[in-house]
Amino acid sequence: MEKAARGKKDIVLGYVQSLGTQEHRSMMETAYVYGSRYQFILITGGPVLKHLGVNESSHSSGVWFLHCRVHSGFMTPMTPERCPLTRMRKPLSTLSLHAFLQLMEAPLVSEVYDDPSSVQPPQFPYQQTPQVFLFSRPATEHLDLDTATALAWRLRGLALLLLVHRQSPAVRTPDEYNAAYRLPEKSSEVKYLTLHSLDEVLDIFINQEKEEEEEEEEEDEEEDDSHFGNVDDEIAATVFENRGNLLDMDSITQLTSENFHTAVAQSSLTVALFYLKWDAVSMAFLSSFIEVAELLADSEVHDVQMSAVDCGEWTDLCAAQPGSAVPFQPITAFPSVLLLRPRESAQPYRGMLGSEALHRFIMMSRADCPLLLSTQDDVTSFLQDVSHPELTGYKPDRVVGLFKTHTPTGLQVFTAAAKSLRGDVLSGLLTDGPAEKWAAGLAVDLPAVLVFPSWRTHTHPSALPASSSAEELLTHINTARLHPMPELTVENLPSFLWLGKALLILFVGEEEDEIGRRQNQALVEEMRGVVELGGWRMERYLPCWIHLGRTPAGMSVLGSYLGSMPPLPALVLTHLPSGGGVYQYPPNTPIAASSVLLWLQRVEDGAESPAGTLGEDSWPPAADFYDFLNIMDTQEADSTQQQSPKEEEEEEEDEEEVDVKEHLVSNEATHDNLDSNTHSEL
């Protein structure tokens, strides 16, 4: 890898004890940002560590920067086999690695003609780096420069070295001193020294580094949870907190490229989780996935095989292209769950990443789709019975198709739509005489598709028109399932946002007694009156309500809309197609259907001022130093201008001669194109 990179790219070599750790994630995130500038290599052990002088029994991760590119300025000559390397002395994290790489781009030696006390402290992005000053005289200028260069290489990653020319009139430092240094926490104070060897300078910073490490260890002992404040989200914090609890994978089947087809063929239903060990969301959901597997085993559900694919290990399986033997598209989002059946296309799971929602989806997916019904009793049982005891209390939506068997086209469309709805909707099929008899009682003509939403009684289904395709029928079914005045929850919110309508949301508080419950119910009924009274004018809006007792997250939503919590009940209009304004119905005005319609008209006419605005979908960095996206944009712009086509051809010819030894996990030429945004594993 050094031979291939020499003269072209510097190498960032990372060592982690195992994949899936926080350190592994930091390496992957940094490789994603800097992949076009540096060649990233990841190792988990092996002979490379001996070359680096690392004891493999050590529990600490490490990073080394190999200076393989031909740098301008001062640089020690490269040996025929090795590039000079610099070890990162800080613990491995995304931010420490980012700061380390920034420091590797700093000039090796800077020449100044001012007194050290007049030199500016290091500017962004080196503001946390000490400065070391050496003095040069005209008679020994070249020797002093060589000395400074040698010391700079030994201080690489620890401090910035500046060579001060004494012949400048601005230099006022007494001749008895031949060195000085400035620490970042004391940027205005310069300490002067008289040194007899370069090792004395190294001792200053190495001892200071040890003191800082000891202080950090003491702080860690006092506050074990201090790390959580630095983790970028709650999910990652949870994974880090549970890092010592090894997951019991015995209840799930580990799928690989070798056993995938055999395992799927042996089970009528295989639920496969595609995950990455270094992804926090994947690891958090993996524990819920195992919980569902254990729950199915305890319930003696033997027709479902719970399995998982580590996409960091089996990339060929997860990235299989269309036309290959696998029944799914390449996996591009993690974690992903697919339901696999022999000789059928995969069905994606799009529900919440929790054990309860996944378990319910799997149990409903086990039912026949559609279930063949032959009598009126079968229909009654289908509409009223619970498909499995563990789903007691949950009312799924149901769909019944009424067809004649001699009209196969409509029947095929319904069957295809029913299979697409597995896990979300229970579907049944009634044909010929029984279908005609039941249709007559409902005053519908065959063929017909009846939708029984969970929020409506079974005596008043929605009858859908005939559809020419499964996609069209699915659209009609999903529209019929939507409640005209739904209660928003965390789980169902995405399905309503998908409609693209403006949200007219009524926020009600938790009831303390029966009177409060009746008041809330009256408010909801009044909002239903808005829909009926508004008629076609309400088609652009989705009237809905949030019960803050059952959905506490609604309080933070309401507060973010208006800047503070208003008195309840509160009626808010948001997600308008025309802009990001949030409008609040006058708090002291009773909520009545006619008054709400007049208020909506004033909003449409521009006569109402917004009470708040939706936050923009932007996540700016906390500081310029952490603007990783800007760094990536810069890298991409630079990489496109680095080489001409002729140079790229010559580079490819050179790399074909490179012999990468047995330390590579794969003998594929992962390094053939060093400008690709990838990393290699030794």
Salt bridges, closest charged atoms under 4 A:
GLU2 OE2 - ARG82 NH1 2.72
ASP10 OD2 - ARG69 NE 3.80
ASP10 OD1 - HIS71 NE2 3.25
GLU29 OE2 - ARG25 NE 2.88
GLU105 OE2 - ARG37 NH1 3.59
GLU111 OE1 - HIS165 NE2 2.64
ASP175 OD1 - ARG137 NH2 3.86
ASP175 OD1 - ARG166 NH1 3.33
ASP199 OD1 - ARG154 NH2 2.72
GLU209 OE1 - ARG89 NE 3.90
GLU212 OE1 - LYS90 NZ 3.82
ASP232 OD2 - ARG25 NH2 3.29
ASP303 OD1 - ARG366 NE 3.07
ASP310 OD2 - LYS277 NZ 3.86
GLU344 OE1 - ARG422 NH2 2.99
GLU390 OE1 - HIS359 NE2 3.16
ASP397 OD2 - ARG481 NE 2.77
GLU436 OE2 - LYS404 NZ 3.35
GLU472 OE2 - HIS476 NE2 3.63
GLU487 OE2 - ARG550 NE 3.00
GLU491 OE2 - ARG360 NH2 2.71
GLU511 OE2 - HIS547 NE2 3.05
GLU514 OE2 - ARG517 NH2 2.64
GLU514 OE2 - ARG518 NE 3.47
GLU525 OE2 - ARG528 NH1 2.51
GLU604 OE2 - ARG540 NH1 3.43
GLU608 OE2 - ARG602 NE 2.87
GLU655 OE2 - LYS8 NZ 3.78
ASP659 OD2 - LYS661 NZ 3.11
ASP675 OD1 - LYS9 NZ 3.62
GLU681 OE2 - HIS679 NE2 3.62
